Amino acid sequence: MPTYSYSQCEQGTFGSGNDSYFFCRCPTTVLNKQWVLADLNINVDFSLLGNISHLYTRPQLPLVIGLSNNTIDDYTHTVPVTFIPGVNMAAPYILGIRQVYTNGVLAALGIFEATKTFLLPNIIAFYPDPTATFTGSNRSSLNIFSQANYGEVPFVQDNQEKSVIAGFSSVGGLWTAFSGIFAILFGASMLHIFYGSKPLSIFGVAHRFQAEAMKKDCLARYPQILKENCSPEQRGLLSLIRDHLINLEFMDDEKDSPSSSVDQDPATDVERPLVAAGRVPDQIELNTIQISETEDRWTI
């Protein structure tokens, strides 16, 4: 089994201030089958730690033993083992599997495919180590060895109970239920009952960027859209649909502008003949005709 001294391992710190951590990563070693799940013997001399052990109410040193290739994953998902002076322990462990999300934004949206998996050492128990040689009042040791596991392998997986899409689905289901209730009781949707909005509209919110161009195009395609069935005598099914189902508020400014009332074809204009017919008595001047009879000709 390979043995490495402290100076041969990679050393570094993680975090800052009182939340900083010191880590030591041993070199990568290609193991034979007889070295798989090798033992780990950790010796700690508290007299050499200085102020590290005095950050707590009593001298102690928490150590995180990780098997992933990411230091952050080791500190985040592994339970630390705490050393205290003068204790020599032996602890068996079995391997567990941990699966975490690599993208929290996608997980919040309900996309759970972006994950990564790594191993975790699950320590089963702690026993006094009768074979310990690194002893003393300020010395501690921990001998971690693999235990045969004939049962299930612990598997811990991140799970997002609620997501943004699930929230929209819940709101949509609630909205649909209330809309159905209002439709049964009042014959219309909630928006129509509370705000008077019509259920159908030719254009949506996205069309507001080209609103003027689309209004002109609509008037060019349907020049009588604002004039047909306007008189009380001609109002029928189309007027009922326009008043209660189809929203034409985007055409209101076109209806009031002078440009919408000029250059119209008199043959297809509905309102103009009606208005002209109503004003005939005020516009026509009656002229009297005098006819005198003579011998040779009629004079007017």
Secondary structure, DSSP 8 states (H G I E B T S, - for coil): -----GGGSEEEEESSGGG-EEEEE-------GGGTT--EEEEEEGGGSTTGGGGSSS--EEE----SS-HHHHHHHS--EEE-TT-EEEEEEEEEEEEEES-HHHHHTT----EEEEEEEEE---EE-TT----STTEEEEEEEE----S---EEE---S--HHHHHHHHHHHHHHHHHHHHHHHSS-HHHHHH---SEESS-GGGGGGHHHHHHHHHHH-TTTTTTT-STTT--HHHHHHHHTEE-GGGHHHHHSGGGTSS--TTT-SHHHHHHHHTHHHH--------EE-SS-EE-
